[in-house]
Amino acid sequence: MSPYEPEAEPNEGLVRLGKERFFRMLEDLATSIPVSTEPPNAKPQARSRKIVRVAGLRAGAMSATMALPPGPLGMLTVIPDLMKVWRIQQQMVADIASCFGKSAQLSRQMMVYCLFRHGAAMLVRDVVARVGERITVKQASLRVIQQTLRRIGIHVTQKTVGRSLSRWLPIIGPMLIGGYSLLDTRTVGKTAVDTFSRRIEMEYDGSGVRPA
């Protein structure tokens, strides 16, 4: 059995794209760290709110536009829409980390945590944990990250099935899809701001932690 093979039936868009290809795309996206040109800011909270607001509007407008084709044609845009929204969110997370002066702490584990904690908190506990007022980043192997992303991918695509039905509704459908992407991006942004405003520690040998 392929490590990327899901344990549940995916939706039609996932079938068309190909299950293995989808999970490889998700892995490549979530474990790559984009370059940020955002400089460290003396008031990172305020600057981060602006970054989140702009990213949310971009994601909402993009999703609404991609949802314009009605019916079966619109269903073909489900997975590309997810990927584009995630890339906007990924850049947003990188910019927020840079804004707080913590680009060096933005690891693959941190990216996965910021992107998916709000929708799959139990699934990211193997890579990052919040302990009191600090964030502990675990030394997860690539295989652990892959397995975590596979479970997240299944979880996310199953949740997407219900929302995808909105694409059959003219006018209202694109508005609903765009609104969801906007709110989802804002939630990811809040997670990133909360994460990088805290002390970040790295596990180093399983016996303790050290500041990141």
Secondary structure, DSSP 8 states (H G I E B T S, - for coil): --TT--SS---HHHHHH-HHHHHHHHHHHHH----------SSHHHHHHHHHHHHHHHHHHHHHHHT-S-HHHHHTTHHHHHHHHHHHHHHHHHHHHHHTT-GGG--HHHHHHHHHTTT-GGGSTTTEEEETTEEEE----HHHHHHHHHHHHHHHHHHHHHHHGGGGSTTHHHHHHHHHHHHHHHHHHHHHHHHHTSEEEEESSSS-EEE-
